[in-house]
Structure formats: C-alpha cells, structure tokens
Amino acid sequence: MYQDQKQENEPLKGPDVQTLEDKDDQLDQSTETPPGERPKTGLSVYIGKNVSEIKKEFGEPDRIDDSAFNYDWWVYNVPDTEYIQFGVRDKKVVSLYAIGNGLDVAPYKLGQKLEDIYRFTIVDSEIVVKSDSGSYQFELNEEDLNTRLLVPLGDLYAQLYLDKFTGELSSIRFMDSETLVAMHPYEMMYRGELAEEVPPSEEEWANVNEANEKQIYAITNIMRKQYGESTLQWDETTANAARGHSREMHDKNYFSHESDAMGSLQDRLDKLGVPYQTAGENIASQYLDGPEAVHGWLNSDGHRKILLDKAFTHIGVGVYKGYYTQNFIKKPDLP
C-alpha cells in the first residue's frame, strides 16, 4: 500500500504571541497608530452590522461553526472558488475571513502585489489600540511584516495574509478592536483590563476541532486551485489518522511526525488500512485557528510543497486543541 512518503519538513509552530502587562508605563510614550479610512464598499462594511444584513446579501449560511473565541463562524463557501466566514457575536458581525480572488475586500484585492499595497498603506511594526477598557500595543516581528500585516482602517482592523514566496495578498481578515484584543494574534503589551479567557468545555472543543478541520479543507482546496493544482477529495479514514496524531501530540505533549506509540505516517495509514501510492503530512501547533494554520504552511517552504503537491488526490484533516494535522494521499489507480 505504501510506495513513497513526502514529508521532508520540520513541524511548524505558530508565532509567539506573548501578552505582557505594561508595568513601566511604556504605553504613555506610545501614540495611537493613525488609521486609514474605513472602506465604504466590500466585505468589511459588514463589520458591526446585524446578521440580518448578511442574510439579505448572501442568504442562509452553508453552516455555522463554533470558534475558540466568543463568536460563531457563519460560513459561505463556493467550493474551490470563494470562501467567507463571518464571526458573529450577539447577532453582530465582529470579524470575517475571506479567500478567493473574486471577492471584494476593498481597499485591497486578493492576489494584489505587496508593492502595490505599500503604495497606499501605512505599515507599522507597532499598532496601538486605545479603548475604554485600556491601551493595547501589538508588536509585529520581521516574519509578521513579511507574511501577516496588521492595518487600522477607521474603527476596524485588517489582517493581511501575504504569500512571501510570490509577494501577493493571499487572504484577509477584518475585525473590530474588541475581537483583535481578545484574539491578540501578535505579541501584545497592555495597560488596563483584559477580558477573562474562558476555555471551551470538552463538548465545545469537539465542535471547534471539527470546525477547524472543515475550514482547513476548504481553504486548502481554494489555495490549490489558485496555484493551478487540482483540488482534493475528502477521505474520512485518512482524517481519522490525522485526528489520532493531533490528539496524541496534545495528550502526550510532544510535537513530531514520529509517534512512539503509532510510528510514522506510513505506519499510521497502514494500521487503518488506507490504500495509497504516495502520502505526505503537514503538522502545526500554537496557531489561533484553521485559517492561520494553513497560512503558516503556505509560507513554510517544505510545508508549502506538500500543500500544493500535484501528486495528491485526497486529504484528511485532524485538529485537536491547537494541534493541526493534514494527511495527503494519492489513491492507487483503479485497474
């Protein structure tokens, strides 16, 4: 069943997002980053609006997913072409993630070159957000400045996911300030109050894990289509292998393609009776959610090669509490 294994990459850990309290009054010397103008057109106009406005434009969502944060994802997916998920809290849109070059993400365009973005965007490595609850300074490191910019646009924020290999805007996330502070996707210094982080229950985690699996699958196929590769079919048995590996890494507190108990990817697929000609695996940890994990793989050379490998025909994704596994296979040709 096994002929070739393509997993020549290191495990991928998400960015370090320390949260530090400002005890030395450093934020007194910081000034709030001058925001750009809030867009009057495009998907970002829905931030702050009632979900009835989404329904009016897009209809009922294809599904509603749980998130690890205090909102649900309303998912709209045109398979392999366009994908939007709106973050909804108390019937109000507080965030959205979008991928698919036909979507209107003004003032930007998906597929846009980085040099074009720099022409009209003030890019800063320190973004200060001030609100009634306190002051919050986000610090972007060199990798962030090359792969995931943070830009204030009026009273909302755009997170620009860049492909550092092509220098193009790959996908985008918009959010309000409260959601940005709650997620703190970058290193953050704060003075004031932080909302208490209530971890999901086991039942909620199960729903979040499943949601991230579905999101990773959809985003992976859109990325493959954009880069001229064939899309992948879902394989549930392969997904079970991925789920088992993600859970084991979490429970046994390790991070590797190799498992002391279950062996290599080849061993894990063989034990479940998965027929394949070639197989590959991407793993990641410490990412906030599925979209962030896929973006991380895209910007890591070895993981990118597996993500976009033309040989594969099927995929299974397994997520468990911040551990992400993609298993790719090429099924044997039918006689």
C-alpha positions in Angstrom: 0.0 0.0 0.0 3.0 2.3 0.5 5.3 3.5 -2.2 6.5 6.9 -1.4 6.3 9.3 1.6 6.8 13.1 1.1 7.1 14.7 4.5 10.5 16.3 4.3 9.8 19.2 6.6 10.0 20.2 10.2 7.0 20.5 12.5 5.6 24.1 12.3 4.9 26.1 15.4 2.8 29.3 15.3 4.0 32.7 16.1 5.0 33.7 19.7 2.2 35.9 21.0 3.2 36.8 24.5 0.9 39.1 26.4 2.8 41.5 28.7 1.4 43.9 31.3 2.8 47.4 31.0 4.3 48.0 34.4 6.8 50.6 33.3 4.3 53.0 31.7 5.8 52.4 28.2 2.4 52.9 26.7 2.5 56.5 27.9 5.2 57.2 25.3 3.2 55.4 22.5 0.8 57.1 20.2 -2.2 55.5 18.6 -1.4 54.4 15.1 -3.1 56.8 12.6 -5.8 54.7 10.9 -6.5 54.6 7.3 -10.0 55.4 6.1 -12.6 52.7 6.8 -13.8 51.2 3.4 -17.2 52.2 2.2 -17.5 49.1 -0.1 -16.6 45.5 0.0 -17.0 42.8 2.7 -15.6 44.9 5.5 -18.7 47.1 5.6 -20.4 44.2 7.4 -18.3 44.5 10.5 -20.5 45.9 13.2 -23.7 45.1 11.3 -26.6 42.9 12.3 -26.6 39.3 10.8 -29.8 40.2 9.0 -27.6 42.3 6.6 -25.5 39.2 5.8 -28.6 37.1 5.2 -30.0 39.8 2.9 -26.9 39.7 0.7 -25.8 36.1 1.0 -28.8 34.1 2.2 -28.6 31.5 4.9 -25.0 30.3 5.7 -23.8 26.9 4.4 -23.2 26.1 8.1 -22.5 27.7 11.4 -19.2 26.7 13.1 -18.0 27.2 16.7 -14.8 29.1 17.3 -12.5 29.0 20.3 -13.4 32.6 20.9 -16.6 34.4 21.9 -18.2 34.2 18.5 -19.5 31.8 15.9 -18.4 31.5 12.3 -21.1 31.8 9.6 -19.6 30.1 6.7 -20.3 30.8 3.0 -18.4 28.6 0.6 -18.5 28.4 -3.2 -16.4 25.2 -3.4 -12.8 25.7 -4.7 -13.5 29.3 -5.7 -14.6 31.7 -2.9 -14.8 31.3 0.8 -16.0 33.7 3.5 -16.6 33.1 7.2 -18.2 35.9 9.3 -17.5 36.0 13.0 -20.9 36.6 14.7 -21.4 37.5 18.4 -24.8 38.5 19.8 -26.1 38.7 16.2 -23.5 41.3 15.3 -20.6 40.7 12.8 -17.3 41.3 14.7 -14.9 39.6 12.3 -14.6 38.0 8.9 -12.0 35.9 7.0 -12.0 35.7 3.1 -10.1 33.9 0.4 -10.9 33.8 -3.3 -9.6 36.3 -5.9 -13.2 37.3 -7.0 -14.2 38.6 -3.6 -14.4 42.4 -2.9 -12.1 43.0 0.1 -11.6 46.8 -0.5 -9.4 48.7 -0.1 -7.3 45.7 -1.1 -7.6 43.0 -3.8 -6.8 39.3 -3.2 -3.8 38.5 -5.4 -2.6 42.1 -5.1 1.2 42.6 -5.1 2.8 43.7 -1.9 4.5 46.7 -3.5 1.0 47.9 -4.6 -0.2 47.6 -1.0 2.7 49.6 0.3 1.9 52.4 -2.0 -1.3 53.4 -0.2 -0.9 51.6 3.2 0.9 52.9 6.3 2.7 49.8 7.6 3.9 50.0 11.2 5.5 47.4 13.4 3.7 48.8 16.4 0.0 49.2 16.4 -1.6 50.9 19.5 -5.3 50.4 20.2 -6.9 52.5 22.9 -10.4 51.9 24.3 -12.4 52.4 27.4 -11.0 49.2 28.9 -7.3 50.1 28.4 -4.4 50.6 26.0 -3.0 47.7 23.9 0.1 47.7 21.8 0.7 45.0 19.2 4.2 44.4 18.1 4.9 42.8 14.7 8.2 41.0 14.2 10.0 40.6 10.9 8.1 37.5 9.9 4.8 39.2 10.6 5.8 42.2 8.4 6.5 39.7 5.6 3.5 37.5 6.0 0.7 39.0 8.1 0.4 42.7 8.3 -2.0 44.5 10.7 -3.5 47.7 9.4 -6.0 50.0 11.2 -8.8 51.2 8.9 -11.1 53.6 10.8 -12.6 51.7 13.7 -11.7 48.2 12.3 -8.5 46.3 11.6 -7.3 44.4 8.6 -5.0 41.4 8.9 -3.3 40.9 5.5 -2.2 37.3 4.9 0.7 37.5 2.4 2.4 34.8 0.4 6.0 35.6 0.9 7.1 33.5 -2.0 5.1 35.3 -4.6 4.7 38.7 -2.8 0.9 38.6 -3.1 -2.1 39.0 -0.8 -3.4 35.5 -0.3 -6.3 36.1 2.1 -7.6 38.7 4.6 -9.3 39.0 7.9 -11.2 42.1 9.2 -12.2 42.5 12.8 -13.2 45.1 15.3 -10.9 46.3 18.1 -12.5 44.1 20.8 -12.0 41.0 18.8 -8.4 41.9 17.9 -7.6 42.4 21.6 -9.4 39.1 22.6 -7.5 37.1 19.9 -4.2 39.0 20.3 -2.6 37.4 17.3 0.7 39.2 17.8 2.8 40.0 20.8 0.8 42.4 23.0 1.6 44.8 25.8 -1.4 46.2 27.7 -2.4 48.5 30.4 -5.9 48.3 31.8 -8.2 45.3 31.6 -8.1 42.0 29.7 -11.3 40.1 29.2 -11.2 36.9 31.2 -10.4 34.0 28.9 -12.9 31.2 29.5 -11.6 28.0 27.9 -14.1 25.9 25.9 -15.7 22.9 27.5 -14.9 19.5 26.2 -18.1 19.5 24.2 -17.3 22.9 22.8 -13.7 21.8 22.0 -15.1 18.9 19.9 -17.2 21.3 17.9 -14.2 23.8 17.5 -12.0 20.9 16.4 -14.4 19.8 13.7 -15.0 23.3 12.5 -11.2 23.9 12.1 -11.0 20.6 10.1 -13.7 21.7 7.7 -12.2 25.2 7.3 -8.7 23.9 6.6 -10.1 21.6 4.0 -12.0 24.3 2.2 -9.1 26.8 2.3 -6.6 24.2 1.2 -8.6 23.5 -1.9 -9.0 27.1 -2.8 -5.3 27.7 -2.4 -4.5 24.7 -4.6 -6.9 25.9 -7.3 -5.4 29.4 -7.2 -1.9 27.9 -7.7 -3.0 25.8 -10.6 -3.2 22.5 -8.9 -6.1 20.0 -8.7 -8.4 20.1 -5.7 -8.6 17.2 -3.2 -11.4 14.9 -2.2 -12.0 14.3 1.5 -11.1 10.9 2.8 -12.6 10.1 6.3 -10.2 7.2 7.1 -7.2 9.4 6.4 -8.8 12.1 8.5 -9.1 9.6 11.4 -5.3 9.0 11.1 -4.7 12.8 11.3 -7.1 13.2 14.2 -5.4 10.5 16.2 -2.0 12.1 15.6 -3.1 15.6 16.7 -4.8 14.2 19.8 -1.7 12.1 20.7 0.6 15.1 20.3 -1.6 17.1 22.7 -2.1 14.4 25.2 1.5 13.2 25.4 2.9 16.7 25.0 5.2 16.2 22.0 5.4 17.6 18.5 6.7 15.4 15.8 5.8 13.4 12.7 7.0 10.3 14.5 5.0 8.7 17.3 6.5 6.3 19.8 3.2 4.5 20.0 1.8 4.7 16.4 5.0 5.2 14.4 5.4 7.1 11.2 2.8 8.4 8.8 3.2 5.2 6.8 2.6 3.1 10.0 -0.5 5.1 10.9 -2.1 4.9 7.5 -1.3 1.2 7.2 -2.8 0.4 10.6 -6.1 2.0 9.4 -6.0 0.2 6.1 -5.7 3.3 4.0 -4.7 2.3 0.4 -2.3 4.8 -1.2 0.5 5.2 -3.6 2.2 8.2 -2.0 1.5 10.2 1.2 2.6 13.4 2.9 1.9 15.2 6.1 1.9 18.7 7.5 1.6 19.4 11.2 1.3 22.7 13.1 0.7 23.9 16.6 0.0 27.1 18.5 -2.0 28.7 15.8 -5.2 30.5 16.8 -7.4 28.8 14.3 -7.5 26.8 11.0 -7.1 29.8 8.6 -3.9 30.9 10.5 -2.5 27.3 10.4 -3.0 27.0 6.6 -1.4 30.4 6.1 1.6 29.2 8.1 2.0 26.1 6.0 1.8 28.2 2.8 4.7 30.4 4.0 7.0 27.5 5.0 8.8 26.0 2.0 8.6 22.3 2.9 5.0 22.5 4.1 4.1 24.5 1.0 5.4 21.8 -1.3 3.2 19.2 0.3 0.2 21.6 0.5 0.4 22.2 -3.3 1.8 18.9 -4.4 0.1 17.9 -7.7 0.5 14.2 -7.0 -2.1 14.0 -4.2 -5.8 13.2 -4.8 -7.3 13.0 -1.3 -6.8 14.6 2.1 -7.8 14.1 5.7 -7.5 16.8 8.4 -7.4 16.3 12.1 -7.4 19.0 14.7 -7.3 18.8 18.5 -7.0 21.8 20.8 -4.4 23.7 18.8 -2.7 20.8 17.2 -3.2 20.6 13.4 -2.5 17.7 11.1 -3.0 17.4 7.3 -2.6 13.9 5.8 -2.4 13.9 2.0 -2.6 10.7 -0.1 -2.6 9.7 -3.8 -5.0 6.7 -4.0 -4.0 3.8 -6.2 -5.2 3.9 -9.8 -8.2 1.7 -10.4 -7.4 -1.4 -12.5 
